[in-house]
């Protein structure tokens, strides 16, 4: 049976995708912050617990997955916090702007630490759940110490995911590991969306269908999708120098 690790699988899109895959015979590795909530997603779930706001916990979880699992066919980087995650700018356990740390940097680190397992399971896939809400990164203020807003923090973190997708796909060319990103659906009916705007425009089922398409079918690599259609991301995502600058910064931050 193929195996998939889904971060943020205790609620919303991640929970729906986890249950769908399990019903299709997949081995689903459920990530969450709470062992009780993670275990509640699926009966007899293979549970991995970590708070993604701590890079130390991300490293620990990645090492646990690598030591316990013989293969990993798909990694779905789904966990995240929204634009209404808290009052004002907050920092992670590592002193980094919280939204950037959770939505992007934790998945950068997790993915790199699981690459050997993914390569050994090729053909395998990385699916980054991003957003159409994107904003160019100001490399003079990546931690948003000046002019922070929840929307800016969220949109920067989601563009960083897309830039990482393009960079990693290029680095893994010929390895059998594909890497794609998507905006699953607009304002799905999830707790995160309802906290941010009070209402939804689309269903979790719509987002899950688009996400599962990238999980189960060959869509190429190094692409960004809006729903099930290939789309254009923010222009900065196509700036090779900006992507390399982000990669170098990310490596320093997780070192």
C-alpha positions as a Markdown table, in Angstrom:
| # | Residue | x | y | z |
|---|---|---|---|---|
| 1 | Unk | 0.0 | 0.0 | 0.0 |
| 2 | Unk | 1.3 | 3.5 | -0.8 |
| 3 | Unk | 2.1 | 5.7 | 2.2 |
| 4 | Unk | 1.3 | 9.4 | 2.6 |
| 5 | Unk | 2.3 | 11.8 | 5.4 |
| 6 | Unk | -0.2 | 14.7 | 5.7 |
| 7 | Unk | 0.7 | 17.6 | 8.0 |
| 8 | Unk | -2.2 | 19.3 | 9.7 |
| 9 | Unk | -4.4 | 16.3 | 9.3 |
| 10 | Unk | -6.5 | 16.8 | 12.4 |
| 11 | Unk | -8.9 | 19.4 | 10.8 |
| 12 | Unk | -10.2 | 20.9 | 7.6 |
| 13 | Unk | -8.6 | 19.9 | 4.3 |
| 14 | Unk | -5.9 | 17.7 | 5.8 |
| 15 | Unk | -8.5 | 15.6 | 7.8 |
| 16 | Unk | -10.7 | 15.2 | 4.7 |
| 17 | Unk | -7.8 | 14.1 | 2.5 |
| 18 | Unk | -6.4 | 11.7 | 5.1 |
| 19 | Unk | -9.8 | 10.0 | 5.4 |
| 20 | Unk | -10.2 | 9.9 | 1.6 |
| 21 | Unk | -6.8 | 8.3 | 1.1 |
| 22 | Unk | -7.4 | 5.8 | 3.8 |
| 23 | Unk | -10.7 | 4.7 | 2.3 |
| 24 | Unk | -8.7 | 4.0 | -1.0 |
| 25 | Unk | -6.3 | 1.7 | 0.8 |
| 26 | Unk | -3.5 | 4.1 | 1.5 |
| 27 | Unk | -1.3 | 4.0 | 4.6 |
| 28 | Unk | -1.9 | 7.5 | 6.0 |
| 29 | Unk | 0.6 | 9.0 | 8.5 |
| 30 | Unk | -1.4 | 11.6 | 10.4 |
| 31 | Unk | 0.4 | 14.7 | 11.8 |
| 32 | Unk | -1.1 | 16.9 | 14.4 |
| 33 | Unk | -0.1 | 18.9 | 17.5 |
| 34 | Unk | -2.4 | 16.8 | 19.8 |
| 35 | Unk | -1.9 | 13.1 | 20.0 |
| 36 | Unk | -5.6 | 12.7 | 20.9 |
| 37 | Unk | -6.9 | 14.7 | 18.0 |
| 38 | Unk | -4.5 | 13.0 | 15.6 |
| 39 | Unk | -5.6 | 9.6 | 16.7 |
| 40 | Unk | -9.2 | 10.6 | 16.3 |
| 41 | Unk | -8.8 | 11.2 | 12.5 |
| 42 | Unk | -8.6 | 7.5 | 11.6 |
| 43 | Unk | -8.9 | 4.2 | 13.5 |
| 44 | Unk | -5.4 | 2.7 | 14.2 |
| 45 | Unk | -3.8 | 5.8 | 12.6 |
| 46 | Unk | 0.0 | 6.0 | 12.4 |
| 47 | Unk | 0.3 | 9.3 | 14.4 |
| 48 | Unk | 3.2 | 11.8 | 14.4 |
| 49 | Unk | 3.0 | 14.6 | 16.8 |
| 50 | Unk | 4.8 | 17.9 | 16.5 |
| 51 | Unk | 4.3 | 21.6 | 17.0 |
| 52 | Unk | 5.5 | 23.1 | 13.7 |
| 53 | Unk | 6.3 | 26.4 | 15.4 |
| 54 | Unk | 9.4 | 24.7 | 16.8 |
| 55 | Unk | 12.1 | 23.7 | 14.4 |
| 56 | Unk | 13.4 | 21.2 | 17.1 |
| 57 | Unk | 10.1 | 19.4 | 17.0 |
| 58 | Unk | 10.1 | 19.4 | 13.2 |
| 59 | Unk | 13.5 | 17.7 | 13.2 |
| 60 | Unk | 12.4 | 15.2 | 15.8 |
| 61 | Unk | 9.3 | 14.3 | 13.8 |
| 62 | Unk | 11.2 | 14.0 | 10.6 |
| 63 | Unk | 13.7 | 11.7 | 12.3 |
| 64 | Unk | 10.9 | 9.6 | 13.7 |
| 65 | Unk | 9.3 | 9.2 | 10.3 |
| 66 | Unk | 12.6 | 8.3 | 8.7 |
| 67 | Unk | 13.4 | 5.6 | 11.4 |
| 68 | Unk | 9.9 | 4.1 | 11.6 |
| 69 | Unk | 8.7 | 4.1 | 8.0 |
| 70 | Unk | 10.3 | 2.0 | 5.2 |
| 71 | Unk | 8.8 | 4.1 | 2.4 |
| 72 | Unk | 7.1 | 7.4 | 1.8 |
| 73 | Unk | 5.3 | 7.8 | -1.5 |
| 74 | Unk | 3.7 | 11.3 | -0.8 |
| 75 | Unk | 4.4 | 14.2 | 1.5 |
| 76 | Unk | 1.5 | 16.7 | 1.7 |
| 77 | Unk | 2.7 | 19.9 | 3.4 |
| 78 | Unk | -0.7 | 21.2 | 4.4 |
| 79 | Unk | -0.5 | 22.5 | 8.0 |
| 80 | Unk | -0.8 | 26.2 | 8.5 |
| 81 | Unk | -2.2 | 29.2 | 10.3 |
| 82 | Unk | -4.3 | 31.9 | 8.7 |
| 83 | Unk | -4.3 | 35.6 | 8.6 |
| 84 | Unk | -6.4 | 35.8 | 11.8 |
| 85 | Unk | -4.2 | 33.5 | 13.8 |
| 86 | Unk | -3.7 | 36.0 | 16.7 |
| 87 | Unk | -3.6 | 39.6 | 17.8 |
| 88 | Unk | -0.5 | 41.2 | 16.3 |
| 89 | Unk | 2.9 | 39.9 | 15.3 |
| 90 | Unk | 3.9 | 36.8 | 17.1 |
| 91 | Unk | 7.2 | 34.8 | 17.1 |
| 92 | Unk | 7.9 | 31.1 | 17.0 |
| 93 | Unk | 9.9 | 29.1 | 19.6 |
| 94 | Unk | 12.9 | 30.0 | 17.5 |
| 95 | Unk | 12.2 | 33.8 | 17.5 |
| 96 | Unk | 10.9 | 33.9 | 13.9 |
| 97 | Unk | 7.8 | 35.5 | 12.6 |
| 98 | Unk | 5.2 | 32.9 | 13.5 |
| 99 | Unk | 3.3 | 32.6 | 10.2 |
| 100 | Unk | 6.4 | 32.4 | 8.1 |
| 101 | Unk | 7.8 | 29.8 | 10.5 |
| 102 | Unk | 4.7 | 27.5 | 10.6 |
| 103 | Unk | 3.4 | 27.8 | 7.0 |
| 104 | Unk | 6.7 | 27.8 | 5.2 |
| 105 | Unk | 9.9 | 27.2 | 7.1 |
| 106 | Unk | 8.7 | 24.1 | 9.0 |
| 107 | Unk | 7.8 | 22.4 | 5.7 |
| 108 | Unk | 11.1 | 23.5 | 4.1 |
| 109 | Unk | 12.9 | 21.7 | 6.9 |
| 110 | Unk | 10.6 | 18.7 | 7.1 |
| 111 | Unk | 10.8 | 18.1 | 3.4 |
| 112 | Unk | 14.6 | 18.3 | 3.2 |
| 113 | Unk | 15.0 | 15.9 | 6.1 |
| 114 | Unk | 12.6 | 13.4 | 4.4 |
| 115 | Unk | 14.2 | 13.6 | 1.0 |
| 116 | Unk | 16.2 | 10.4 | 1.4 |
| 117 | Unk | 13.0 | 8.5 | 2.2 |
| 118 | Unk | 11.2 | 10.1 | -0.7 |
| 119 | Unk | 14.0 | 9.4 | -3.1 |
| 120 | Unk | 14.1 | 5.8 | -2.0 |
| 121 | Unk | 10.4 | 5.5 | -2.6 |
| 122 | Unk | 10.5 | 7.1 | -6.1 |
| 123 | Unk | 8.3 | 7.7 | -8.0 |
| 124 | Unk | 7.1 | 9.8 | -5.1 |
| 125 | Unk | 5.5 | 13.2 | -4.7 |
| 126 | Unk | 5.6 | 16.4 | -2.6 |
| 127 | Unk | 2.4 | 18.4 | -2.6 |
| 128 | Unk | 2.6 | 21.9 | -1.1 |
| 129 | Unk | -0.8 | 23.3 | -0.1 |
| 130 | Unk | -0.3 | 27.0 | -0.8 |
| 131 | Unk | -2.8 | 29.8 | -1.7 |
| 132 | Unk | -3.7 | 32.2 | -4.4 |
| 133 | Unk | -3.2 | 34.8 | -1.7 |
| 134 | Unk | 0.5 | 35.7 | -2.4 |
| 135 | Unk | 2.7 | 38.7 | -1.7 |
| 136 | Unk | 6.2 | 39.4 | -2.8 |
| 137 | Unk | 8.8 | 38.9 | -0.1 |
| 138 | Unk | 10.7 | 41.9 | 1.1 |
| 139 | Unk | 14.1 | 40.5 | 1.8 |
| 140 | Unk | 15.0 | 43.5 | 3.9 |
| 141 | Unk | 12.2 | 42.6 | 6.3 |
| 142 | Unk | 11.3 | 38.9 | 5.9 |
| 143 | Unk | 10.4 | 38.7 | 9.6 |
| 144 | Unk | 8.0 | 41.6 | 9.2 |
| 145 | Unk | 9.3 | 43.6 | 12.0 |
| 146 | Unk | 8.0 | 46.7 | 10.2 |
| 147 | Unk | 4.4 | 47.0 | 8.9 |
| 148 | Unk | 3.2 | 43.6 | 10.0 |
| 149 | Unk | -0.3 | 42.5 | 9.2 |
| 150 | Unk | -1.9 | 39.1 | 9.3 |
| 151 | Unk | -2.7 | 39.2 | 5.6 |
| 152 | Unk | 0.8 | 40.2 | 4.6 |
| 153 | Unk | 2.3 | 37.5 | 6.8 |
| 154 | Unk | 0.0 | 34.9 | 5.4 |
| 155 | Unk | 0.4 | 35.9 | 1.7 |
| 156 | Unk | 4.2 | 36.1 | 2.1 |
| 157 | Unk | 4.4 | 32.6 | 3.6 |
| 158 | Unk | 2.3 | 31.1 | 0.9 |
| 159 | Unk | 4.4 | 32.7 | -1.9 |
| 160 | Unk | 7.4 | 31.3 | -0.1 |
| 161 | Unk | 5.9 | 27.8 | -0.4 |
| 162 | Unk | 5.5 | 28.3 | -4.2 |
| 163 | Unk | 9.0 | 29.5 | -4.6 |
| 164 | Unk | 10.3 | 26.5 | -2.6 |
| 165 | Unk | 8.2 | 24.3 | -4.8 |
| 166 | Unk | 9.9 | 25.6 | -8.0 |
| 167 | Unk | 13.4 | 25.5 | -6.4 |
| 168 | Unk | 13.1 | 22.0 | -5.1 |
| 169 | Unk | 11.6 | 20.6 | -8.3 |
| 170 | Unk | 14.6 | 21.9 | -10.2 |
| 171 | Unk | 17.0 | 20.4 | -7.7 |
| 172 | Unk | 15.3 | 17.0 | -7.8 |
| 173 | Unk | 15.0 | 16.8 | -11.6 |
| 174 | Unk | 15.6 | 13.2 | -12.7 |
| 175 | Unk | 15.3 | 11.8 | -9.2 |
| 176 | Unk | 11.7 | 10.5 | -9.6 |
| 177 | Unk | 10.4 | 12.9 | -6.9 |
| 178 | Unk | 7.9 | 15.4 | -8.2 |
| 179 | Unk | 7.1 | 18.7 | -6.4 |
| 180 | Unk | 4.0 | 20.7 | -7.0 |
| 181 | Unk | 2.0 | 23.4 | -5.2 |
| 182 | Unk | -1.6 | 24.4 | -5.4 |
| 183 | Unk | -4.3 | 26.7 | -4.2 |
| 184 | Unk | -6.9 | 24.0 | -3.4 |
| 185 | Unk | -10.1 | 26.2 | -3.5 |
| 186 | Unk | -11.1 | 29.7 | -2.5 |
| 187 | Unk | -12.2 | 30.3 | 1.1 |
| 188 | Unk | -13.1 | 26.7 | 1.9 |
| 189 | Unk | -15.5 | 26.0 | 4.8 |
| 190 | Unk | -12.7 | 25.4 | 7.4 |
| 191 | Unk | -12.1 | 26.7 | 10.8 |
| 192 | Unk | -9.2 | 28.8 | 9.6 |
| 193 | Unk | -11.3 | 30.5 | 6.9 |
| 194 | Unk | -14.2 | 31.1 | 9.2 |
| 195 | Unk | -12.0 | 32.7 | 11.8 |
| 196 | Unk | -10.5 | 35.0 | 9.2 |
| 197 | Unk | -13.6 | 36.1 | 7.3 |
| 198 | Unk | -16.7 | 34.6 | 8.9 |
| 199 | Unk | -18.0 | 32.8 | 5.8 |
| 200 | Unk | -16.9 | 30.5 | 3.1 |
| 201 | Unk | -17.1 | 30.4 | -0.7 |
| 202 | Unk | -16.3 | 26.8 | -1.5 |
| 203 | Unk | -16.3 | 23.4 | 0.2 |
| 204 | Unk | -13.6 | 21.3 | 1.7 |
| 205 | Unk | -14.6 | 18.6 | -0.8 |
| 206 | Unk | -13.6 | 20.8 | -3.7 |
| 207 | Unk | -10.2 | 21.5 | -2.2 |
| 208 | Unk | -9.7 | 17.9 | -1.4 |
| 209 | Unk | -10.5 | 16.8 | -4.9 |
| 210 | Unk | -7.8 | 19.2 | -6.3 |
| 211 | Unk | -5.3 | 18.1 | -3.7 |
| 212 | Unk | -5.9 | 14.4 | -4.2 |
| 213 | Unk | -5.4 | 14.8 | -8.0 |
| 214 | Unk | -1.8 | 15.9 | -7.4 |
| 215 | Unk | -1.4 | 13.0 | -4.9 |
| 216 | Unk | -2.7 | 10.2 | -7.1 |
| 217 | Unk | -1.9 | 11.3 | -10.6 |
| 218 | Unk | 1.2 | 12.4 | -12.6 |
| 219 | Unk | 0.9 | 16.2 | -13.1 |
| 220 | Unk | 4.5 | 16.8 | -13.9 |
| 221 | Unk | 6.7 | 18.7 | -11.5 |
| 222 | Unk | 7.6 | 22.3 | -10.6 |
| 223 | Unk | 4.1 | 23.6 | -11.2 |
| 224 | Unk | 1.5 | 25.8 | -9.4 |
| 225 | Unk | -2.2 | 24.9 | -9.7 |
| 226 | Unk | -5.3 | 26.9 | -9.0 |
| 227 | Unk | -7.7 | 24.1 | -8.2 |
| 228 | Unk | -7.2 | 21.6 | -10.9 |
| 229 | Unk | -5.8 | 23.9 | -13.5 |
| 230 | Unk | -2.2 | 25.0 | -13.9 |
| 231 | Unk | -1.9 | 28.7 | -13.1 |
| 232 | Unk | 0.5 | 31.6 | -12.7 |
| 233 | Unk | 1.8 | 32.5 | -9.3 |
| 234 | Unk | 3.1 | 35.9 | -8.2 |
| 235 | Unk | 5.8 | 37.2 | -10.5 |
| 236 | Unk | 8.5 | 36.9 | -7.8 |
| 237 | Unk | 8.1 | 33.1 | -8.0 |
| 238 | Unk | 9.6 | 33.2 | -11.4 |
| 239 | Unk | 12.6 | 35.3 | -10.4 |
| 240 | Unk | 15.5 | 32.8 | -10.1 |
| 241 | Unk | 17.6 | 35.2 | -8.0 |
| 242 | Unk | 14.8 | 35.7 | -5.5 |
| 243 | Unk | 14.2 | 32.0 | -5.2 |
| 244 | Unk | 17.9 | 31.3 | -4.6 |
| 245 | Unk | 17.9 | 34.1 | -2.0 |
| 246 | Unk | 15.0 | 32.6 | -0.2 |
| 247 | Unk | 16.6 | 29.1 | -0.3 |
| 248 | Unk | 19.9 | 30.4 | 1.1 |
| 249 | Unk | 18.0 | 32.3 | 3.8 |
| 250 | Unk | 15.9 | 29.3 | 4.7 |
| 251 | Unk | 19.0 | 27.1 | 5.0 |
| 252 | Unk | 20.6 | 29.6 | 7.4 |
| 253 | Unk | 17.4 | 29.8 | 9.5 |
| 254 | Unk | 17.0 | 26.1 | 9.9 |
| 255 | Unk | 20.7 | 25.3 | 10.5 |
